[in-house]
Amino acid sequence: MTPWKLASWLTGGLVLLSGLIAAAALAANRQADPFARARAALEQAQPAGSYTWRANPKWFGGFSGIELSADGSQMVVLSDRAHVARAYIHRQDGEISGISLRSAQHLRSSKGQQLLGRIMDSEGLALAPDGSLFISFEGLARVVHHQTEASRARVLPRPNDFRGLPLNKSLEALAIDPQGRLYTLPENALNAAGEIPVWRWNGARWSQPFALPRRGGFLPVGADFGPDGRFYLLERSFVFIGFRSRLRRWDITDQGAVNEVTLLESSTGVHDNLEGLSVWRDPKGTLRATMVSDDNFKALQRTELVEYTLPD
């Protein structure tokens, strides 16, 4: 046997032996931990119901933001045509069984005029502890504050970073943390490192404390801080035959966003165009994510409220 053939034979034998060892180790692990698959499933979001909401007003549809009350019985929703609506949520055995519309209001500018045209594209919604509303916009990228949805807007200072964002891919998501600080991020405007920039408003100025990794073809569309204090990000991917949704979670520390977990990644077409996210805790103490879809005011789409239970 030539040295070349001998080396080749030895290499092949080592590869085969390594494969057998790896297979044996995997089998041993499965036998030693037969509940590994079940435990992995418990670390993922679990479906808790889907409800199609229908209503007749001309403004109805295009929902891009949602906030639920602490007990999940009421909600505030924001459309991307600058309407804020409030509604009661009816439940049966924990699942949504009906929606009763309470009120609706077309948002006004800082000058008191109804929002129209390219300044109307409202996307992100966050409720302050005092009940007032913060709203982020695409088109003219900005974040505004309304004491109520009927009051005039107070526009927060616009940093230079906002001015260069794409018209239809800018401040898609907005969330408020337990300290009352706002976080916003663009749908599709990565930083120089190819990451998703996150801006934070501390009540006096904007900063950019960290960025989030972009993974796959998903784009940010909604965000929230849950009652557990963690940051949740709803993302969307679109192909010709439908939408996919993904939900990720982080702990926010002085060092940035850490302990990333992917809780949900749906298959194409399972849900409509989910854009708004609210994370809350149900009466049993279980974390829930409630998401609302933007039907783009198209007959082939629907306004869908989707809920998943989440691991702590």
C-alpha positions in Angstrom: 0.0 0.0 0.0 1.5 3.3 -1.0 1.9 6.1 1.6 -0.8 8.1 -0.2 -3.3 5.2 -0.1 -2.5 4.5 3.5 -3.1 8.1 4.5 -6.3 8.1 2.5 -7.5 4.9 4.2 -6.6 6.2 7.7 -8.4 9.5 7.1 -11.5 7.7 5.9 -11.4 5.4 8.9 -11.1 8.4 11.3 -14.1 10.1 9.7 -16.2 7.0 10.0 -15.1 6.5 13.6 -15.9 10.1 14.4 -19.4 9.8 12.9 -20.1 6.6 14.9 -18.9 8.3 18.1 -21.1 11.3 17.5 -24.2 9.2 16.7 -23.6 7.1 19.8 -23.3 10.3 21.9 -26.5 11.7 20.5 -28.4 8.5 21.1 -27.0 8.4 24.7 -28.0 12.0 25.3 -31.5 11.3 24.1 -31.8 8.2 26.3 -30.4 10.1 29.3 -32.7 13.0 28.7 -35.9 11.7 27.1 -37.7 15.0 27.9 -35.3 17.2 25.9 -37.8 17.7 23.0 -40.7 18.5 25.4 -38.6 20.9 27.3 -37.5 22.7 24.1 -41.1 23.0 23.2 -41.9 24.6 26.5 -39.3 27.3 25.8 -41.3 28.4 22.7 -44.4 30.4 22.3 -47.6 28.3 22.3 -50.7 29.3 20.3 -53.6 30.6 22.4 -56.1 31.7 19.8 -56.8 33.8 16.8 -59.8 36.1 16.1 -60.8 38.0 13.0 -62.1 41.4 13.8 -64.6 43.0 11.4 -66.2 46.4 11.6 -67.9 48.8 9.3 -66.4 52.3 9.7 -64.5 53.6 6.7 -61.4 54.3 8.8 -61.3 50.6 10.0 -58.2 48.6 9.1 -54.5 49.0 8.6 -53.6 48.4 12.3 -49.9 48.7 13.1 -49.9 49.2 16.9 -51.7 47.7 19.9 -51.6 48.0 23.7 -53.7 45.9 26.0 -54.8 46.7 29.6 -53.0 44.7 32.4 -55.9 42.2 32.5 -56.3 41.8 28.7 -59.9 43.1 28.8 -59.3 46.4 26.9 -57.1 47.5 24.1 -55.9 50.6 22.2 -55.1 50.1 18.6 -53.4 52.4 16.1 -53.9 52.4 12.3 -51.3 53.5 9.8 -53.7 56.2 8.7 -53.5 58.1 12.0 -56.5 56.7 13.8 -56.6 55.6 17.4 -59.4 53.3 18.5 -60.3 51.9 21.9 -62.3 48.6 22.4 -63.4 46.0 24.9 -62.1 42.5 24.5 -64.5 39.7 25.3 -63.1 36.3 26.1 -64.4 32.7 26.5 -62.1 30.3 28.3 -59.3 32.7 27.9 -59.6 33.1 24.1 -60.9 36.2 22.3 -64.5 35.7 21.4 -65.6 39.3 20.5 -64.5 42.9 20.2 -66.7 45.9 21.2 -65.6 49.2 19.7 -65.7 52.1 22.2 -64.3 55.1 20.4 -62.1 56.2 17.5 -60.2 59.4 16.9 -58.3 60.8 13.9 -55.0 62.2 15.2 -54.1 65.9 15.0 -50.8 67.6 14.3 -49.1 70.0 16.7 -51.1 72.8 14.9 -54.4 71.1 15.6 -55.0 69.9 12.1 -56.0 66.4 11.1 -53.0 64.4 9.8 -53.1 63.8 6.1 -50.7 62.8 3.3 -47.2 61.5 3.9 -47.1 62.8 7.5 -50.0 60.5 8.4 -48.2 57.2 8.4 -48.4 56.3 12.1 -46.8 52.9 13.0 -45.7 52.4 16.6 -47.7 52.9 19.8 -46.6 53.1 23.4 -48.8 54.0 26.4 -47.1 56.0 29.2 -47.9 55.2 32.9 -50.2 58.2 33.0 -52.2 56.9 30.1 -50.9 59.4 27.5 -49.8 58.1 24.1 -46.5 58.1 22.2 -46.6 57.4 18.5 -43.8 56.8 15.9 -44.2 57.6 12.2 -42.8 56.6 8.9 -42.8 59.1 6.0 -41.6 62.0 8.1 -39.8 60.1 10.7 -40.6 61.3 14.2 -42.1 60.4 17.6 -44.9 62.5 19.0 -46.7 62.6 22.4 -50.5 63.0 22.8 -51.9 63.6 26.3 -55.1 62.0 24.8 -55.8 60.9 21.3 -58.0 64.0 20.9 -55.3 66.4 21.9 -52.7 68.1 19.7 -49.4 66.4 19.1 -46.2 67.4 20.8 -43.3 66.5 18.5 -40.2 65.2 20.3 -36.9 66.6 19.0 -35.8 64.9 15.8 -32.1 63.8 15.8 -30.2 63.9 12.5 -30.3 60.1 12.4 -34.1 60.3 11.8 -33.8 62.7 8.9 -31.9 60.3 6.8 -34.2 57.3 7.2 -36.0 55.8 4.2 -39.5 57.3 3.8 -41.4 54.0 4.1 -39.0 52.0 6.2 -38.3 54.1 9.2 -39.7 54.2 12.7 -41.9 51.2 12.6 -41.7 50.1 16.2 -42.0 51.9 19.6 -41.9 50.7 23.2 -41.6 52.1 26.6 -39.6 50.5 29.4 -40.4 50.3 33.2 -38.4 53.5 33.7 -40.6 55.4 31.2 -37.9 55.6 28.5 -38.9 55.2 24.8 -37.2 52.9 22.4 -37.8 53.1 18.6 -36.2 51.3 15.6 -36.5 51.3 11.9 -38.1 48.7 9.7 -35.3 48.5 7.2 -32.3 50.9 7.8 -29.3 49.0 9.1 -26.2 50.6 10.7 -22.7 50.3 9.2 -22.2 47.0 11.0 -25.4 45.5 9.4 -27.4 45.6 12.6 -30.7 47.2 13.6 -30.1 50.5 15.3 -32.2 51.3 18.4 -32.8 54.8 19.7 -33.7 55.7 23.2 -35.5 58.8 24.5 -34.8 59.5 28.2 -37.2 62.5 28.5 -34.5 65.0 27.4 -32.5 63.6 24.5 -32.1 60.7 22.1 -29.2 58.3 22.3 -28.4 55.0 20.5 -27.4 52.7 23.4 -27.3 49.4 21.4 -28.2 47.6 18.2 -29.9 44.3 17.5 -28.7 41.6 15.2 -30.6 41.1 12.0 -31.2 37.4 11.3 -32.6 36.1 8.1 -35.1 37.9 5.9 -37.2 39.3 8.8 -37.8 43.0 9.4 -38.9 44.7 12.6 -42.6 45.8 12.8 -43.5 46.0 16.5 -42.0 46.1 19.9 -43.0 46.1 23.6 -41.6 45.7 27.1 -43.4 42.9 28.9 -44.4 42.9 32.6 -41.3 40.9 33.1 -39.2 43.9 32.1 -37.8 42.3 29.0 -37.8 43.7 25.4 -39.9 41.9 22.8 -39.5 42.4 19.0 -42.1 41.3 16.5 -40.7 40.9 13.0 -42.2 40.1 9.6 -41.1 38.4 6.4 -43.0 38.5 3.1 -43.0 36.3 0.1 -45.5 36.2 -2.8 -47.7 33.6 -1.2 -48.0 35.2 2.3 -46.4 36.5 5.5 -44.2 34.9 8.2 -43.8 36.3 11.7 -41.1 36.0 14.3 -40.9 37.0 17.9 -37.6 37.6 19.7 -36.8 38.6 23.3 -33.9 40.2 25.1 -32.9 41.4 28.6 -31.9 45.1 28.4 -28.8 45.9 30.6 -26.3 48.7 30.8 -24.2 46.6 28.4 -27.0 46.5 25.9 -29.4 43.7 24.7 -28.4 40.3 26.0 -29.8 36.8 26.3 -31.5 36.7 22.9 -34.3 34.1 22.6 -36.4 33.3 19.6 -39.9 32.5 20.9 -41.9 32.2 17.7 -41.2 31.8 14.0 -44.3 31.0 12.0 -44.7 29.3 8.7 -45.8 31.2 5.6 -49.5 32.0 5.6 -50.3 30.9 9.1 -51.1 34.5 10.1 -51.9 37.7 8.2 -49.5 40.7 8.3 -48.9 40.9 12.0 -47.5 44.4 12.9 -48.6 45.4 16.4 -47.4 43.7 19.7 -48.6 43.9 23.3 -47.1 41.6 26.0 -49.1 41.1 29.2 -49.9 38.6 31.9 -53.2 36.8 32.1 -55.2 36.1 35.2 -53.4 32.7 35.6 -50.1 34.5 35.7 -49.0 33.4 32.2 -47.2 35.7 29.9 -49.1 36.4 26.7 -48.3 38.1 23.4 -51.2 39.7 21.6 -50.5 40.8 18.0 -52.7 42.6 15.5 -52.5 42.5 11.7 -52.4 45.3 9.1 -54.8 44.3 6.4 -53.5 47.1 4.1 -57.2 47.9 3.5 -57.4 45.0 1.1 -60.3 42.6 0.7 -58.0 39.6 0.4 -56.5 40.3 3.9 -58.0 40.5 7.3 -57.7 42.2 10.7 -56.5 39.4 12.9 -55.8 39.3 16.6 -53.4 36.5 17.4 -52.3 35.4 20.9 -49.5 33.1 22.1 -48.5 32.2 25.6 -44.9 32.8 26.4 -42.4 31.1 28.7 -41.1 33.1 31.6 
